[in-house]
Amino acid sequence: VQLVESGGGLVQPGGSLRLSCEVSGTGILFSWYDVGWFRQAPEKQRELVAQIMSAGSPNYAPAVTGRFTISRDISKSTVDLQMNSLKPEDTAVYYCNLNSPIADYWGQGTQVTVSS
C-alpha cells in the first residue's frame, strides 16, 4: 500500500488550499478502510485533522470544523482535504493515512505554511 500526497504550499491567512492523496495497492478494498489526514507542527505531536470512516461518515478535529472538508473518490482511490479560511496555526506537515486491520499506512507528508 502506498499513499502519495500533493497540494501543499505557502498561502496567506484566510486563503485556501486543497490537498490530495492518491492511494495504491488496496484495489477494490479501498472503501473498506478508514482514510484521513493528520498533521504535525514543529515540536508538537501528530494530530488527527479529518477522517472518513469506511461507512462514509466524516470526523473533524474541533480546530478545523467548519473550515476543512474531507472527501474521497472510491473510483480513483483518492482522499482530498479542502482547507478554507486558513490560519497561521494550521501550519504543519500534513500526512495522509489509511487505517487497516493489519497496519496503519502513511504518506510522505506535504508542507502547508500559512503566513503573510
N, C-alpha and C positions, 0 to 999 in steps of 0.2 A: 504494500500500500504506500502510495506517495501522495503528498499534498504540496502544491505549489501556489504560493500567494503572489498577488500582483496588485498594484494600485496605490501603494503608499507614496508619500512625498511631503512637501512643505506647503502649508496652507495658512492663511491668516485667520485670526479668531473670527468666528461667525461663518466661516466658509464650509465647504462640503468636500468630501472625498468618498470614493467608492472602492472598497477592497473586494477582490475576487479570489477564490480558492478553487483550483481545479484538482479533483481527487481522481487518482487512477489506481487500479489494482483490486477494486471491490466488485467490479462487474455489476450484475443486476442487484447485488445486495446493498448498494449504496443507500437506498431508502430504509434499510433495516437499522441503520446506525444513527446515533445522536451526533450531530455535527455543530461546530460553533467556532467562535472567535474568543481568544484570550489576549491579554496584553500585559506587558511588563515594562514599567518605567524604571529608570536608573535607581538602584538601591532599594527597590521595592519588590515584593513577591508577585509572581504571575497571578492574574486575577481573571475571572470569567467576565466577558463583556456581553455576549449574547449566544444563545444556543437554540437550535431547532431539534426537538426530540424526534424520534423515529416516527411517531404518530403525526408529526407536523406542527405541533404546538410550539411557539417560541417562548423563550425566557430571556429576560434582560436584567442586567445589573441596575440597581436604582439610579446610579450616576448617569446612565445613558438612556433611560426610559424616556420616550417622547422625542428623542433626538436621533437615535440609531434605529435602523430596521434591518433585520436579517432575513434572508430569503434563500431558497435552494431551488435548483433546477435538476430534478431527478433524471431527466433525459440526457443531460450533459454532465451529470455528477459534479456540479459546482455549487458552492455556497458563497453568497455575496453579503457584504455588510455596507449598507448605505449610511454614511455618517454626516449628519447635518448639524448646524449651529455648533461647530467645533470650538472647544475651549483649550487654553494652554495646558490644562491638567489632563487633556486627552493625549498628550504627547507620550509616546511609548513605542515599543516594538510590538506589533500585532501578529499573533500566531493563529493559524487555522488548526483546528483539532477535530479528529474523528475518534469517537469512543466506541470500541467494540468489546464483546465479551472476552476477547483474547488479550487485547492491548489497547493503549492509547497511542494514536499516531499524531505527529506534529509536522507542520511545515517548517521552513527555514526562517520564517519571520519577515515582516516588511515594516520599515520605519515610517511612522507618522509623526510629523513635527508641526505643532500649531504655534505659530509665532508671528508677531508683526515686525 
